[in-house]
Amino acid sequence: MKGGAWTEKVLHRFDRGSSDGGNPSAGLVLDSKHNLYGTTLNGGPGLYGTVFRLASPSGKSGSWAEAILYGFKDNDEHGADPMSGLTLDSTGDLYGTTNGGGGGFSGGNAFKMNPPTRMLGPWTLNVLHTFTGNPDGNSPAAAPIFDKLGNLYGTTQNGGIGTNCSFQGCGTVFELKP
């Protein structure tokens, strides 16, 4: 019936433990095989958030299977607390940001995750940029986007050189070039 009520089906319930993430706060991205990818703000193997995949069921009555692709740790170079959604490129690489972490004083990272070269190998995470606050911004929290040349764009919540938003700055719009 057009305009009628939709039905809901829970695909996964997060547990926020060391084997699962917790508090997903961003959108999802869908690949060509109907797998969903996303982030959790906390939980997971490193306790500071995850990148996860929900694999679509093989049949109509099957269940979705979660896999943790990466677990963030506090105060390492890869960042912590991913609040953003992910962006998927045409080769299957995932791009996102962490709201904090990155080693020392850092305001988060922009990262790229490559799928395994073998079917069951691990995904690899590479930091594309570490935000420092001033002048480049800190605390990115939105999914990045691409232009047709492969440049990556996004925003930060704080940092930059604006002075009307307390000592943290008013945020930035950034471009990262390959």
Backbone as CSV, one residue per row, in Angstrom:
resi,resn,N_x,N_y,N_z,CA_x,CA_y,CA_z,C_x,C_y,C_z
1,MET,0.845,-1.165,0.000,0.000,0.000,0.000,0.896,1.236,0.000
2,LYS,0.722,2.073,-0.970,1.530,3.278,-1.109,1.247,4.237,0.042
3,GLY,2.353,4.727,0.666,2.205,5.662,1.771,1.873,4.997,3.091
4,GLY,1.809,3.668,3.116,1.504,2.947,4.348,2.701,2.864,5.270
5,ALA,2.521,2.161,6.370,3.573,2.021,7.366,4.707,1.138,6.855
6,TRP,5.916,1.488,7.192,7.093,0.690,6.877,7.308,-0.294,8.011
7,THR,7.988,-1.383,7.745,8.306,-2.328,8.805,9.805,-2.262,9.099
8,GLU,10.148,-2.514,10.340,11.542,-2.455,10.774,12.057,-3.853,11.069
9,LYS,13.342,-4.069,10.745,14.043,-5.289,11.113,15.403,-4.866,11.654
10,VAL,15.723,-5.233,12.877,17.024,-4.925,13.464,18.048,-5.872,12.848
11,LEU,19.105,-5.318,12.261,20.130,-6.115,11.611,21.264,-6.491,12.554
12,HIS,21.556,-5.624,13.540,22.625,-5.897,14.504,22.397,-5.042,15.741
13,ARG,22.637,-5.616,16.900,22.609,-4.875,18.165,24.042,-4.783,18.693
14,PHE,24.532,-3.553,18.886,25.897,-3.342,19.368,25.977,-3.588,20.868
15,ASP,27.147,-4.049,21.313,27.350,-4.420,22.705,28.411,-3.574,23.404
16,ARG,29.189,-2.805,22.660,30.206,-1.882,23.178,31.307,-2.555,23.983
17,GLY,31.515,-3.811,23.805,32.594,-4.502,24.500,33.853,-4.526,23.664
18,SER,34.805,-5.341,24.106,36.072,-5.422,23.395,35.948,-6.161,22.064
19,SER,34.867,-6.899,21.877,34.689,-7.592,20.601,33.651,-6.927,19.714
20,ASP,33.049,-5.846,20.172,32.032,-5.155,19.382,32.128,-3.661,19.661
21,GLY,31.732,-2.870,18.698,31.713,-1.434,18.883,30.451,-1.000,19.605
22,GLY,30.372,0.287,19.882,29.192,0.844,20.519,28.931,2.253,20.033
23,ASN,27.686,2.641,20.093,27.248,3.989,19.787,27.575,4.443,18.366
24,PRO,27.028,3.764,17.357,27.199,4.276,15.992,26.460,5.607,15.880
25,SER,27.130,6.614,15.357,26.503,7.938,15.306,26.544,8.550,13.920
26,ALA,26.891,7.755,12.915,26.994,8.289,11.554,26.241,7.381,10.592
27,GLY,26.127,7.835,9.375,25.444,7.066,8.346,26.233,5.845,7.902
28,LEU,25.616,5.064,7.053,26.209,3.848,6.504,26.492,4.033,5.026
29,VAL,27.382,3.194,4.497,27.634,3.155,3.069,27.419,1.708,2.621
30,LEU,26.880,1.541,1.426,26.519,0.241,0.883,27.399,-0.065,-0.320
31,ASP,28.022,-1.268,-0.344,28.840,-1.628,-1.499,28.018,-2.383,-2.545
32,SER,28.643,-2.774,-3.632,27.940,-3.424,-4.737,27.437,-4.822,-4.381
33,LYS,27.950,-5.409,-3.289,27.510,-6.732,-2.842,26.458,-6.625,-1.739
34,HIS,25.969,-5.426,-1.499,24.939,-5.129,-0.499,25.435,-5.285,0.935
35,ASN,26.745,-5.129,1.155,27.303,-5.090,2.500,27.252,-3.657,2.997
36,LEU,26.986,-3.488,4.277,26.945,-2.167,4.897,28.242,-1.919,5.660
37,TYR,28.756,-0.693,5.584,29.968,-0.296,6.302,29.648,0.936,7.135
38,GLY,30.226,0.989,8.337,30.005,2.137,9.195,31.047,2.221,10.288
39,THR,30.847,3.169,11.195,31.753,3.374,12.321,30.958,3.393,13.618
40,THR,31.654,3.072,14.709,31.093,3.272,16.045,32.007,4.235,16.786
41,LEU,31.420,5.041,17.623,32.168,6.059,18.356,33.104,5.453,19.393
42,ASN,32.715,4.314,19.976,33.556,3.707,21.008,33.395,2.196,20.987
43,GLY,34.019,1.530,21.955,33.997,0.073,22.017,34.968,-0.535,21.020
44,GLY,34.901,-1.835,20.865,35.766,-2.552,19.947,37.073,-2.968,20.592
45,PRO,37.944,-3.642,19.828,39.193,-4.179,20.385,40.085,-3.145,21.052
46,GLY,40.122,-1.913,20.558,40.939,-0.865,21.165,40.160,0.033,22.097
47,LEU,38.848,-0.169,22.203,37.918,0.560,23.070,37.618,1.994,22.641
48,TYR,38.200,2.472,21.521,37.977,3.852,21.083,37.325,3.919,19.706
49,GLY,36.427,2.969,19.444,35.659,2.998,18.213,36.108,1.967,17.205
50,THR,35.264,1.767,16.198,35.524,0.751,15.184,35.108,1.209,13.798
51,VAL,35.636,0.516,12.809,35.076,0.484,11.463,34.533,-0.936,11.325
52,PHE,33.273,-1.061,10.942,32.649,-2.378,10.861,31.993,-2.616,9.506
53,ARG,31.752,-3.897,9.230,30.994,-4.306,8.048,29.881,-5.230,8.515
54,LEU,28.688,-5.033,7.965,27.601,-5.982,8.129,27.402,-6.647,6.776
55,ALA,27.739,-7.938,6.716,27.615,-8.690,5.463,26.166,-9.109,5.288
56,SER,25.650,-8.863,4.108,24.259,-9.198,3.842,24.063,-10.714,3.850
57,PRO,22.872,-11.161,4.267,22.622,-12.603,4.316,22.576,-13.203,2.914
58,SER,22.926,-14.480,2.844,22.931,-15.149,1.536,21.524,-15.509,1.084
59,GLY,20.608,-15.696,2.002,19.227,-16.013,1.650,18.273,-15.057,2.336
60,LYS,17.011,-15.156,2.003,16.015,-14.246,2.580,15.859,-14.430,4.088
61,SER,16.086,-15.629,4.597,15.885,-15.866,6.026,17.185,-15.807,6.821
62,GLY,18.314,-15.543,6.172,19.603,-15.485,6.865,19.754,-14.224,7.695
63,SER,20.811,-14.182,8.497,21.061,-13.003,9.323,22.299,-12.271,8.819
64,TRP,22.370,-10.999,9.131,23.507,-10.170,8.783,24.666,-10.522,9.723
65,ALA,25.874,-10.563,9.195,27.048,-10.927,9.993,27.976,-9.734,10.133
66,GLU,28.282,-9.367,11.379,29.165,-8.236,11.636,30.614,-8.690,11.658
67,ALA,31.485,-7.841,11.114,32.932,-8.030,11.215,33.535,-6.682,11.587
68,ILE,34.410,-6.686,12.582,35.150,-5.470,12.943,36.362,-5.402,12.018
69,LEU,36.420,-4.368,11.191,37.528,-4.209,10.253,38.709,-3.495,10.888
70,TYR,38.429,-2.638,11.879,39.502,-1.942,12.583,38.995,-1.479,13.938
71,GLY,39.828,-1.609,14.971,39.522,-1.114,16.306,40.509,-0.017,16.679
72,PHE,40.005,1.178,16.966,40.855,2.319,17.315,41.267,2.258,18.780
73,LYS,42.502,2.717,19.051,43.052,2.792,20.409,43.295,4.260,20.743
74,ASP,43.326,4.564,22.019,43.590,5.931,22.453,45.063,6.269,22.269
75,ASN,45.306,7.486,21.834,46.659,8.049,21.747,47.621,7.274,20.863
76,ASP,47.155,6.687,19.782,48.113,6.174,18.801,47.961,6.985,17.526
77,GLU,48.819,6.731,16.580,48.865,7.559,15.369,47.646,7.397,14.460
78,HIS,46.815,6.384,14.691,45.663,6.153,13.814,44.413,6.930,14.211
79,GLY,44.414,7.549,15.374,43.272,8.332,15.801,42.349,7.548,16.711
80,ALA,41.273,8.208,17.148,40.305,7.614,18.057,38.950,8.278,17.843
81,ASP,37.909,7.590,18.272,36.541,8.126,18.269,36.037,8.539,16.880
82,PRO,35.934,7.597,15.949,35.393,7.968,14.636,33.903,8.311,14.738
83,MET,33.574,9.550,14.455,32.182,10.000,14.485,31.588,10.074,13.086
84,SER,32.440,10.063,12.082,31.964,10.269,10.714,31.508,8.977,10.085
85,GLY,30.686,9.129,9.075,30.399,8.002,8.207,31.590,7.758,7.310
86,LEU,31.470,6.783,6.447,32.549,6.421,5.538,32.171,6.757,4.107
87,THR,33.176,6.909,3.277,32.993,7.084,1.839,33.691,5.916,1.166
88,LEU,33.043,5.313,0.199,33.557,4.139,-0.505,33.946,4.557,-1.917
89,ASP,35.180,4.219,-2.336,35.565,4.548,-3.715,35.289,3.359,-4.639
90,SER,35.544,3.530,-5.912,35.201,2.515,-6.918,36.050,1.251,-6.809
91,THR,37.165,1.302,-6.080,38.014,0.115,-5.927,37.742,-0.629,-4.619
92,GLY,36.815,-0.129,-3.808,36.480,-0.784,-2.554,37.212,-0.254,-1.347
93,ASP,37.991,0.833,-1.507,38.668,1.459,-0.373,37.661,2.310,0.396
94,LEU,37.825,2.372,1.721,36.970,3.178,2.587,37.750,4.393,3.087
95,TYR,37.083,5.535,3.183,37.688,6.767,3.680,36.822,7.306,4.811
96,GLY,37.466,7.837,5.845,36.731,8.403,6.964,37.617,9.307,7.791
97,THR,37.100,9.736,8.934,37.851,10.595,9.838,37.642,10.131,11.273
98,THR,38.622,10.455,12.109,38.473,10.257,13.546,38.348,11.626,14.194
99,ASN,37.548,11.701,15.232,37.301,12.967,15.904,38.460,13.378,16.788
100,GLY,39.239,12.437,17.253,40.353,12.749,18.139,41.503,11.792,17.922
101,GLY,42.456,11.880,18.828,43.610,10.997,18.761,44.535,11.352,17.625
102,GLY,45.470,10.486,17.376,46.455,10.714,16.338,47.850,10.859,16.905
103,GLY,48.017,10.606,18.197,49.332,10.687,18.831,49.651,12.099,19.267
104,GLY,50.161,12.261,20.471,50.494,13.584,20.990,49.267,14.462,21.013
105,PHE,49.437,15.784,20.801,48.268,16.636,20.666,47.829,16.571,19.222
106,SER,46.695,16.011,19.017,46.157,15.902,17.674,44.666,16.087,17.728
107,GLY,44.148,16.620,16.671,42.716,16.844,16.579,42.041,15.882,15.641
108,GLY,42.532,14.646,15.575,41.912,13.640,14.722,42.657,13.449,13.420
109,ASN,42.166,12.513,12.633,42.807,12.141,11.374,41.793,11.971,10.257
110,ALA,42.288,12.054,9.034,41.580,11.545,7.857,42.307,10.256,7.498
111,PHE,41.549,9.185,7.198,42.186,7.905,6.933,41.590,7.209,5.713
112,LYS,42.355,6.230,5.230,41.945,5.370,4.129,42.140,3.929,4.585
113,MET,41.154,3.086,4.322,41.270,1.664,4.632,41.233,0.871,3.333
114,ASN,42.240,0.000,3.165,42.313,-0.860,1.993,41.812,-2.247,2.353
115,PRO,40.984,-2.850,1.461,40.532,-4.215,1.721,41.696,-5.191,1.603
116,PRO,41.529,-6.366,2.162,42.625,-7.353,2.099,42.913,-7.772,0.667
117,THR,44.167,-8.121,0.421,44.533,-8.616,-0.899,44.114,-10.072,-1.060
118,ARG,44.077,-10.801,0.055,43.538,-12.151,0.060,42.150,-12.088,0.682
119,MET,41.322,-13.040,0.394,39.928,-13.037,0.844,39.775,-12.841,2.355
120,LEU,40.606,-13.481,3.164,40.427,-13.432,4.612,41.474,-12.599,5.336
121,GLY,42.313,-11.883,4.620,43.338,-11.072,5.267,42.751,-9.854,5.964
122,PRO,43.569,-9.144,6.731,43.086,-7.954,7.433,43.011,-6.726,6.524
123,TRP,42.108,-5.828,6.853,42.076,-4.516,6.222,43.247,-3.713,6.792
124,THR,43.785,-2.783,6.001,44.855,-1.927,6.497,44.373,-0.482,6.548
125,LEU,44.770,0.222,7.598,44.396,1.617,7.779,45.630,2.476,7.592
126,ASN,45.505,3.483,6.732,46.584,4.439,6.486,46.084,5.846,6.791
127,VAL,46.850,6.577,7.571,46.499,7.959,7.891,46.875,8.843,6.711
128,LEU,45.912,9.621,6.222,46.157,10.558,5.123,46.583,11.922,5.639
129,HIS,46.038,12.329,6.794,46.360,13.636,7.371,46.026,13.616,8.852
130,THR,46.894,14.221,9.657,46.643,14.420,11.083,46.370,15.897,11.313
131,PHE,45.229,16.210,11.903,44.833,17.602,12.146,45.497,18.118,13.419
132,THR,45.930,19.378,13.370,46.665,19.961,14.495,45.926,21.097,15.177
133,GLY,44.807,21.528,14.676,44.038,22.594,15.318,44.149,23.920,14.607
134,ASN,45.319,24.524,14.642,45.516,25.823,14.022,46.742,25.719,13.121
135,PRO,46.618,25.952,11.838,45.482,26.540,11.136,44.568,25.527,10.443
136,ASP,44.859,24.210,10.526,44.147,23.260,9.661,42.883,22.652,10.249
137,GLY,42.521,22.972,11.458,41.287,22.461,12.043,41.528,21.249,12.924
138,ASN,40.501,20.877,13.682,40.520,19.645,14.456,39.094,19.146,14.677
139,SER,38.998,17.909,15.080,37.730,17.245,15.379,36.802,17.114,14.168
140,PRO,37.269,16.476,13.083,36.353,16.230,11.965,35.268,15.244,12.399
141,ALA,34.048,15.454,11.942,32.943,14.592,12.374,31.961,14.260,11.255
142,ALA,32.286,14.600,10.017,31.383,14.314,8.897,32.108,13.463,7.865
143,ALA,31.362,12.666,7.124,31.959,11.810,6.096,32.589,12.673,5.009
144,PRO,33.793,12.332,4.585,34.417,13.089,3.496,33.782,12.741,2.152
145,ILE,34.020,13.600,1.165,33.519,13.360,-0.194,34.674,13.526,-1.187
146,PHE,34.491,12.970,-2.388,35.480,13.068,-3.461,34.986,13.969,-4.575
147,ASP,35.940,14.581,-5.291,35.599,15.192,-6.570,36.051,14.238,-7.674
148,LYS,35.818,14.608,-8.936,36.132,13.702,-10.045,37.631,13.500,-10.249
149,LEU,38.471,14.343,-9.637,39.919,14.203,-9.741,40.510,13.349,-8.621
150,GLY,39.669,12.921,-7.669,40.146,12.108,-6.563,40.564,12.891,-5.344
151,ASN,40.307,14.199,-5.323,40.593,15.011,-4.141,39.515,14.749,-3.094
152,LEU,39.893,14.749,-1.829,38.999,14.459,-0.721,38.681,15.754,0.019
153,TYR,37.389,15.969,0.322,36.947,17.179,1.006,36.188,16.814,2.269
154,GLY,36.290,17.672,3.286,35.556,17.456,4.520,35.557,18.706,5.372
155,THR,35.020,18.570,6.574,34.948,19.688,7.510,35.469,19.268,8.879
156,THR,35.910,20.267,9.645,36.271,20.049,11.046,35.350,20.910,11.902
157,GLN,35.072,20.452,13.095,34.182,21.192,13.996,34.873,22.362,14.667
158,ASN,36.172,22.226,14.895,36.953,23.225,15.624,38.235,23.519,14.860
159,GLY,39.062,24.365,15.470,40.344,24.697,14.874,40.224,25.784,13.835
160,GLY,41.280,25.955,13.078,41.342,27.063,12.143,41.804,28.313,12.861
161,ILE,41.530,29.457,12.262,42.013,30.699,12.865,40.885,31.623,13.309
162,GLY,39.616,31.183,13.189,38.491,32.001,13.651,38.586,32.259,15.144
163,THR,38.226,33.457,15.573,38.372,33.824,16.980,37.042,34.003,17.703
164,ASN,35.931,33.916,17.025,34.641,34.153,17.661,34.007,32.894,18.229
165,CYS,34.758,31.804,18.332,34.235,30.534,18.834,35.090,30.019,19.972
166,SER,35.522,30.852,20.843,36.402,30.540,21.966,37.807,30.216,21.475
167,PHE,38.606,29.660,22.323,40.008,29.388,21.997,40.170,28.247,21.002
168,GLN,39.120,27.469,20.736,39.235,26.292,19.881,39.149,26.607,18.389
169,GLY,38.777,27.785,18.010,38.578,28.105,16.604,37.194,27.697,16.153
170,CYS,36.811,28.123,14.968,35.443,27.930,14.470,35.314,26.818,13.450
171,GLY,36.387,26.067,13.187,36.316,24.967,12.235,36.825,25.345,10.865
172,THR,36.950,24.323,9.996,37.489,24.533,8.660,36.759,23.639,7.652
173,VAL,36.924,23.966,6.389,36.617,23.078,5.273,37.991,22.730,4.694
174,PHE,38.267,21.444,4.503,39.592,21.048,4.046,39.536,20.261,2.728
175,GLU,40.662,20.285,2.035,40.871,19.508,0.813,42.161,18.720,0.989
176,LEU,42.119,17.422,0.679,43.309,16.588,0.674,43.505,16.069,-0.737
177,LYS,44.714,16.259,-1.255,45.030,15.818,-2.619,45.902,14.564,-2.575
178,PRO,45.638,13.611,-3.490,46.462,12.396,-3.509,47.897,12.683,-3.929
